[in-house]
Amino acid sequence: GAKLFDHSTSKVAPMTEDQVCDFADTLMGALTYCEPDENARSWYKLYRHIDADDNGRVEYPELSRVVRDQLNLSTSALPDEVLQSFWLKLDADRSGWVS
């Protein structure tokens, strides 16, 4: 599998709560590609979609793949540092995954 996010080498700070809310709105809006019905969209569906290996955990490479390859958010539209900052907020226990 892909390498997990290395917290020890990250120079990025975790997002604030307000930044997480803004980023979450972006992700939920982008969910239209896998669930066109706005009323049927949910965090659970997004989580299940990101969890590519279906192990019940989302790892940074899975999140990055969906954001870059499926949502087509380039590094100019969404710098790596912003994505990493979001990940650091999600993975508060530094386990390398979110469940």
PyMOL commands that place a pseudoatom at each C-alpha (Angstrom):
pseudoatom trace, name=CA, resn=GLY, resi=1, chain=A, elem=C, hetatm=0, pos=[0.000, 0.000, 0.000]
pseudoatom trace, name=CA, resn=ALA, resi=2, chain=A, elem=C, hetatm=0, pos=[0.883, 3.637, -0.137]
pseudoatom trace, name=CA, resn=LYS, resi=3, chain=A, elem=C, hetatm=0, pos=[3.007, 5.202, 2.555]
pseudoatom trace, name=CA, resn=LEU, resi=4, chain=A, elem=C, hetatm=0, pos=[1.134, 6.648, 5.515]
pseudoatom trace, name=CA, resn=PHE, resi=5, chain=A, elem=C, hetatm=0, pos=[1.415, 10.321, 6.377]
pseudoatom trace, name=CA, resn=ASP, resi=6, chain=A, elem=C, hetatm=0, pos=[4.592, 10.971, 8.378]
pseudoatom trace, name=CA, resn=HIS, resi=7, chain=A, elem=C, hetatm=0, pos=[3.670, 13.335, 11.193]
pseudoatom trace, name=CA, resn=SER, resi=8, chain=A, elem=C, hetatm=0, pos=[7.289, 13.607, 12.312]
pseudoatom trace, name=CA, resn=THR, resi=9, chain=A, elem=C, hetatm=0, pos=[8.395, 15.329, 9.102]
pseudoatom trace, name=CA, resn=SER, resi=10, chain=A, elem=C, hetatm=0, pos=[5.359, 17.575, 8.628]
pseudoatom trace, name=CA, resn=LYS, resi=11, chain=A, elem=C, hetatm=0, pos=[5.965, 21.291, 8.931]
pseudoatom trace, name=CA, resn=VAL, resi=12, chain=A, elem=C, hetatm=0, pos=[2.244, 22.042, 8.656]
pseudoatom trace, name=CA, resn=ALA, resi=13, chain=A, elem=C, hetatm=0, pos=[-0.058, 22.934, 11.565]
pseudoatom trace, name=CA, resn=PRO, resi=14, chain=A, elem=C, hetatm=0, pos=[-3.487, 21.317, 11.932]
pseudoatom trace, name=CA, resn=MET, resi=15, chain=A, elem=C, hetatm=0, pos=[-6.433, 23.327, 10.611]
pseudoatom trace, name=CA, resn=THR, resi=16, chain=A, elem=C, hetatm=0, pos=[-8.556, 25.429, 12.899]
pseudoatom trace, name=CA, resn=GLU, resi=17, chain=A, elem=C, hetatm=0, pos=[-12.203, 24.468, 13.427]
pseudoatom trace, name=CA, resn=ASP, resi=18, chain=A, elem=C, hetatm=0, pos=[-13.345, 27.223, 11.024]
pseudoatom trace, name=CA, resn=GLN, resi=19, chain=A, elem=C, hetatm=0, pos=[-10.925, 26.032, 8.340]
pseudoatom trace, name=CA, resn=VAL, resi=20, chain=A, elem=C, hetatm=0, pos=[-12.177, 22.459, 8.781]
pseudoatom trace, name=CA, resn=CYS, resi=21, chain=A, elem=C, hetatm=0, pos=[-15.779, 23.618, 8.298]
pseudoatom trace, name=CA, resn=ASP, resi=22, chain=A, elem=C, hetatm=0, pos=[-14.862, 25.446, 5.089]
pseudoatom trace, name=CA, resn=PHE, resi=23, chain=A, elem=C, hetatm=0, pos=[-12.873, 22.482, 3.786]
pseudoatom trace, name=CA, resn=ALA, resi=24, chain=A, elem=C, hetatm=0, pos=[-15.672, 20.063, 4.718]
pseudoatom trace, name=CA, resn=ASP, resi=25, chain=A, elem=C, hetatm=0, pos=[-18.128, 22.181, 2.707]
pseudoatom trace, name=CA, resn=THR, resi=26, chain=A, elem=C, hetatm=0, pos=[-15.788, 21.911, -0.285]
pseudoatom trace, name=CA, resn=LEU, resi=27, chain=A, elem=C, hetatm=0, pos=[-15.568, 18.133, 0.063]
pseudoatom trace, name=CA, resn=MET, resi=28, chain=A, elem=C, hetatm=0, pos=[-19.308, 17.702, 0.496]
pseudoatom trace, name=CA, resn=GLY, resi=29, chain=A, elem=C, hetatm=0, pos=[-19.968, 19.895, -2.521]
pseudoatom trace, name=CA, resn=ALA, resi=30, chain=A, elem=C, hetatm=0, pos=[-17.553, 17.824, -4.563]
pseudoatom trace, name=CA, resn=LEU, resi=31, chain=A, elem=C, hetatm=0, pos=[-19.410, 14.669, -3.563]
pseudoatom trace, name=CA, resn=THR, resi=32, chain=A, elem=C, hetatm=0, pos=[-21.818, 15.366, -6.439]
pseudoatom trace, name=CA, resn=TYR, resi=33, chain=A, elem=C, hetatm=0, pos=[-19.638, 13.205, -8.694]
pseudoatom trace, name=CA, resn=CYS, resi=34, chain=A, elem=C, hetatm=0, pos=[-20.450, 10.049, -6.721]
pseudoatom trace, name=CA, resn=GLU, resi=35, chain=A, elem=C, hetatm=0, pos=[-23.900, 11.023, -5.388]
pseudoatom trace, name=CA, resn=PRO, resi=36, chain=A, elem=C, hetatm=0, pos=[-25.854, 13.439, -7.602]
pseudoatom trace, name=CA, resn=ASP, resi=37, chain=A, elem=C, hetatm=0, pos=[-28.866, 13.511, -5.242]
pseudoatom trace, name=CA, resn=GLU, resi=38, chain=A, elem=C, hetatm=0, pos=[-28.097, 16.222, -2.686]
pseudoatom trace, name=CA, resn=ASN, resi=39, chain=A, elem=C, hetatm=0, pos=[-30.514, 14.668, -0.182]
pseudoatom trace, name=CA, resn=ALA, resi=40, chain=A, elem=C, hetatm=0, pos=[-28.733, 11.311, -0.368]
pseudoatom trace, name=CA, resn=ARG, resi=41, chain=A, elem=C, hetatm=0, pos=[-25.234, 12.688, 0.295]
pseudoatom trace, name=CA, resn=SER, resi=42, chain=A, elem=C, hetatm=0, pos=[-23.723, 11.933, 3.665]
pseudoatom trace, name=CA, resn=TRP, resi=43, chain=A, elem=C, hetatm=0, pos=[-20.397, 11.916, 5.459]
pseudoatom trace, name=CA, resn=TYR, resi=44, chain=A, elem=C, hetatm=0, pos=[-20.715, 8.137, 5.745]
pseudoatom trace, name=CA, resn=LYS, resi=45, chain=A, elem=C, hetatm=0, pos=[-20.970, 7.749, 1.955]
pseudoatom trace, name=CA, resn=LEU, resi=46, chain=A, elem=C, hetatm=0, pos=[-18.004, 10.060, 1.436]
pseudoatom trace, name=CA, resn=TYR, resi=47, chain=A, elem=C, hetatm=0, pos=[-15.981, 8.165, 4.037]
pseudoatom trace, name=CA, resn=ARG, resi=48, chain=A, elem=C, hetatm=0, pos=[-16.851, 4.811, 2.441]
pseudoatom trace, name=CA, resn=HIS, resi=49, chain=A, elem=C, hetatm=0, pos=[-15.886, 6.189, -0.959]
pseudoatom trace, name=CA, resn=ILE, resi=50, chain=A, elem=C, hetatm=0, pos=[-12.510, 7.461, 0.258]
pseudoatom trace, name=CA, resn=ASP, resi=51, chain=A, elem=C, hetatm=0, pos=[-11.778, 4.152, 2.058]
pseudoatom trace, name=CA, resn=ALA, resi=52, chain=A, elem=C, hetatm=0, pos=[-10.593, 2.484, -1.158]
pseudoatom trace, name=CA, resn=ASP, resi=53, chain=A, elem=C, hetatm=0, pos=[-9.287, -0.722, 0.433]
pseudoatom trace, name=CA, resn=ASP, resi=54, chain=A, elem=C, hetatm=0, pos=[-12.498, -1.068, 2.485]
pseudoatom trace, name=CA, resn=ASN, resi=55, chain=A, elem=C, hetatm=0, pos=[-10.633, -1.736, 5.728]
pseudoatom trace, name=CA, resn=GLY, resi=56, chain=A, elem=C, hetatm=0, pos=[-12.796, 0.665, 7.748]
pseudoatom trace, name=CA, resn=ARG, resi=57, chain=A, elem=C, hetatm=0, pos=[-10.016, 3.234, 7.966]
pseudoatom trace, name=CA, resn=VAL, resi=58, chain=A, elem=C, hetatm=0, pos=[-9.167, 6.237, 5.835]
pseudoatom trace, name=CA, resn=GLU, resi=59, chain=A, elem=C, hetatm=0, pos=[-5.456, 6.824, 5.354]
pseudoatom trace, name=CA, resn=TYR, resi=60, chain=A, elem=C, hetatm=0, pos=[-3.819, 9.938, 3.930]
pseudoatom trace, name=CA, resn=PRO, resi=61, chain=A, elem=C, hetatm=0, pos=[-2.972, 8.361, 0.547]
pseudoatom trace, name=CA, resn=GLU, resi=62, chain=A, elem=C, hetatm=0, pos=[-6.649, 7.443, 0.095]
pseudoatom trace, name=CA, resn=LEU, resi=63, chain=A, elem=C, hetatm=0, pos=[-7.788, 10.976, 0.941]
pseudoatom trace, name=CA, resn=SER, resi=64, chain=A, elem=C, hetatm=0, pos=[-5.154, 12.481, -1.332]
pseudoatom trace, name=CA, resn=ARG, resi=65, chain=A, elem=C, hetatm=0, pos=[-6.103, 10.166, -4.227]
pseudoatom trace, name=CA, resn=VAL, resi=66, chain=A, elem=C, hetatm=0, pos=[-9.767, 11.160, -4.054]
pseudoatom trace, name=CA, resn=VAL, resi=67, chain=A, elem=C, hetatm=0, pos=[-8.998, 14.876, -3.741]
pseudoatom trace, name=CA, resn=ARG, resi=68, chain=A, elem=C, hetatm=0, pos=[-6.440, 14.920, -6.565]
pseudoatom trace, name=CA, resn=ASP, resi=69, chain=A, elem=C, hetatm=0, pos=[-7.691, 12.253, -8.980]
pseudoatom trace, name=CA, resn=GLN, resi=70, chain=A, elem=C, hetatm=0, pos=[-11.449, 12.235, -8.525]
pseudoatom trace, name=CA, resn=LEU, resi=71, chain=A, elem=C, hetatm=0, pos=[-12.264, 15.744, -7.361]
pseudoatom trace, name=CA, resn=ASN, resi=72, chain=A, elem=C, hetatm=0, pos=[-9.601, 17.058, -9.751]
pseudoatom trace, name=CA, resn=LEU, resi=73, chain=A, elem=C, hetatm=0, pos=[-8.295, 19.561, -7.221]
pseudoatom trace, name=CA, resn=SER, resi=74, chain=A, elem=C, hetatm=0, pos=[-4.799, 20.401, -8.422]
pseudoatom trace, name=CA, resn=THR, resi=75, chain=A, elem=C, hetatm=0, pos=[-2.027, 21.561, -6.123]
pseudoatom trace, name=CA, resn=SER, resi=76, chain=A, elem=C, hetatm=0, pos=[-2.580, 25.097, -7.423]
pseudoatom trace, name=CA, resn=ALA, resi=77, chain=A, elem=C, hetatm=0, pos=[-6.293, 24.936, -6.531]
pseudoatom trace, name=CA, resn=LEU, resi=78, chain=A, elem=C, hetatm=0, pos=[-5.609, 23.129, -3.242]
pseudoatom trace, name=CA, resn=PRO, resi=79, chain=A, elem=C, hetatm=0, pos=[-1.972, 23.222, -2.111]
pseudoatom trace, name=CA, resn=ASP, resi=80, chain=A, elem=C, hetatm=0, pos=[-0.549, 20.079, -0.493]
pseudoatom trace, name=CA, resn=GLU, resi=81, chain=A, elem=C, hetatm=0, pos=[-0.060, 22.066, 2.705]
pseudoatom trace, name=CA, resn=VAL, resi=82, chain=A, elem=C, hetatm=0, pos=[-3.813, 22.706, 2.983]
pseudoatom trace, name=CA, resn=LEU, resi=83, chain=A, elem=C, hetatm=0, pos=[-4.652, 19.037, 2.435]
pseudoatom trace, name=CA, resn=GLN, resi=84, chain=A, elem=C, hetatm=0, pos=[-1.992, 18.031, 4.953]
pseudoatom trace, name=CA, resn=SER, resi=85, chain=A, elem=C, hetatm=0, pos=[-3.311, 20.567, 7.465]
pseudoatom trace, name=CA, resn=PHE, resi=86, chain=A, elem=C, hetatm=0, pos=[-6.781, 19.032, 7.116]
pseudoatom trace, name=CA, resn=TRP, resi=87, chain=A, elem=C, hetatm=0, pos=[-5.321, 15.561, 7.606]
pseudoatom trace, name=CA, resn=LEU, resi=88, chain=A, elem=C, hetatm=0, pos=[-3.442, 16.620, 10.736]
pseudoatom trace, name=CA, resn=LYS, resi=89, chain=A, elem=C, hetatm=0, pos=[-6.701, 17.871, 12.234]
pseudoatom trace, name=CA, resn=LEU, resi=90, chain=A, elem=C, hetatm=0, pos=[-8.490, 14.607, 11.391]
pseudoatom trace, name=CA, resn=ASP, resi=91, chain=A, elem=C, hetatm=0, pos=[-5.673, 12.340, 12.575]
pseudoatom trace, name=CA, resn=ALA, resi=92, chain=A, elem=C, hetatm=0, pos=[-5.324, 14.006, 15.966]
pseudoatom trace, name=CA, resn=ASP, resi=93, chain=A, elem=C, hetatm=0, pos=[-3.964, 10.853, 17.616]
pseudoatom trace, name=CA, resn=ARG, resi=94, chain=A, elem=C, hetatm=0, pos=[-1.288, 10.528, 14.900]
pseudoatom trace, name=CA, resn=SER, resi=95, chain=A, elem=C, hetatm=0, pos=[-2.182, 6.899, 14.234]
pseudoatom trace, name=CA, resn=GLY, resi=96, chain=A, elem=C, hetatm=0, pos=[-1.847, 7.359, 10.477]
pseudoatom trace, name=CA, resn=TRP, resi=97, chain=A, elem=C, hetatm=0, pos=[-5.524, 6.655, 9.876]
pseudoatom trace, name=CA, resn=VAL, resi=98, chain=A, elem=C, hetatm=0, pos=[-9.027, 7.843, 10.745]
pseudoatom trace, name=CA, resn=SER, resi=99, chain=A, elem=C, hetatm=0, pos=[-11.903, 5.496, 11.526]
for i in range(1, 99): cmd.bond("trace and resi %d" % i, "trace and resi %d" % (i + 1))
show_as sticks, trace
zoom trace
